[in-house]
């Protein structure tokens, strides 16, 4: 009887250790899913979540201010109104990154499209602390055209 109890106790310890290990690995994987390792990765993950209709996940990459949250809500309502065929086409679409422009060490512009609609759009991605976040408002507020024109960089007077 004593051997059985010690055997059960040993199994319980091993199961508890495996459970803790599994939970620890899951949290790391979820953290990596919800954080972009750089500006392009954060923008790509945001777009992928939006194309898949996972706006709660897309919000994790969003610069959380009132304007951005309102734009995301409008996008979610528009997505809900799509036909099932269009939703499936968006879910199956590839993300095409056409250009990435670094404005400074904490702001980038990401020009992208998806293989379903193939319309180019521009996201601004900003770094807040150690996280890259999408500023969705830029998508709606910037001037559109065949190529985004950035302000000319000032030249260093010492050179």
Steps between C-alpha positions, in 0.01 A plus 500: 500500500782738587665439157173584322461827692858605432457401133185715472678786674788475251262499203316801641826693531597411143155593366511832687845573357383416146192718544712794616737448209209487253343816643835679489554405136147604407542843656825556311340393172199727561729790587696449176176482303376826651821697458678591183874455509541808278292754311434277200410201716255703711337647189478159334344340809247783525401465135481120525268520800279753320486291182397201712228704673675469837465862603551425868842363407567791263429737788799354685724662236309828492618827649211527743348844474140600438544571130679170429246299700214666310664424164551138603136474605388640163723247323355216709142604418585524130659154512188357667290626209710320238372188329636168623683459168678835543591413859652173382689682225647742755593211731676327212675815380874548524644821637722678251752743649595744224716737698608588851627848573665589827425861592708483818593244764143475628278559196467308175260495209397166358353495150310176446215331319334162513477250218117508501440872436854607410435862604802669655460654843742660743525431871704702743670280757641666812713368782367564850747372754614164366185429295420590141139615462285585197367854476190417296392864478781566252332262254197729489662839542799507263496609139476215255670470168710268288799544729508645845708816502687555823638834611856544387752421770696802621864481413758511773668839484828351622544281194 
